[in-house]
Amino acid sequence: MRIERLEAIPVELPLKRPLQMAVATVDVRTCIVVRVTTDDGTVGIGESVVARYFTGESLASATDLINGVLARALAGRDPRDLAELRALMARITVHNNGARAAVEMALHDVVAQAAGVPLYEFYGGRRRPSVPTIWHVSGGTPASVAEEAAEAASRGFPLVKVKVGSADVDRDIAATLAVRDAVGPHVELLPDANQGWDHDQALRYLQAVAGANPGFVEQPLSRWDLMGMARLNAVSPVTVAADEGVFDADGLRTALEVGAVGAVVAKLMKAAGPIGVREVFSVADDAGIGVHFAGMAGQTSIGAAHAAHLALAVPNLRFGSGISPHYVTGDVVEERFLPVSGHLHPSEAPGLGVRIDEDALSHYRTDR
């Protein structure tokens, strides 16, 4: 089996409503869809959100990299050499984690199809019956986000993420407490500051919401402020988790060494694919810290299904998943992969089990 073609398709999908974060307000998701075709006709697909504010990539840069440098480098190679191909991509390009993740995901789809097993079996087998996932609330008033969170909880979502990190810390505190009151004690509450605060603002928030028992507070300080995160983590009454500040296993080792994190958010787009995510999980398992396996609100069903297959197989899913295909108004697949009562159920078909809808892909692509 040899790689015959590698293709990147840039797409843009509207969100159902804007997602308001400390670093950006997003009303559309830009994603790179990847197809790998082998000489025996097997087609594997992958996808990653592309966000300048997160990985620095754009649709143009990701498309150019995949259709040019990576397509030439991978042509004629055996897709089953997954570790070797990952090392090759890392060697010939710097960063570009989202683009490399989408390619690596497509390669995994090819290899699992060739083996005749669903992806989660390729990853070691099912460890849980389904994957619990999250509902995000952002913007609005404390009362309006609490109402939305309560509705999500009533629909079975076991986790709620509250976007905080604004300059109005009092509003963020009020929103968090209101959401906890609305969803009750059994829904996992995961506030996410998206790097929005300085040390004093973060500590004031953490002390004020400790009684609401959030599972963690995500990335309260800048991604660059590792020692600040360590100082905050040392005095925080709430677990401090890293997202933007920890991309891969090496970054997690460093953060743990200085005491900067009590939990970590893993993402395929950060760790440049499934192999990198599994390395993050391994380091977290050894350290005894919990993992939240996130996606990006508004990812397509392709990226969501990839993440869900892996989430079925990893041992440590202490803080559930943030796999979030349910925020876009449309999709690029024949049958959307969506949560049922707040849980995701990956396909039993060989490989990813998701098929591209060519008409939808054509509608949403940005280079047509």
Summary of the structure (lengths in Angstrom):
residues: 368
radius of gyration: 19.6
end to end distance: 30.8
largest distance: 59.6
contacts: 1415
relative contact order: 0.16
helix: 42%
strand: 22%
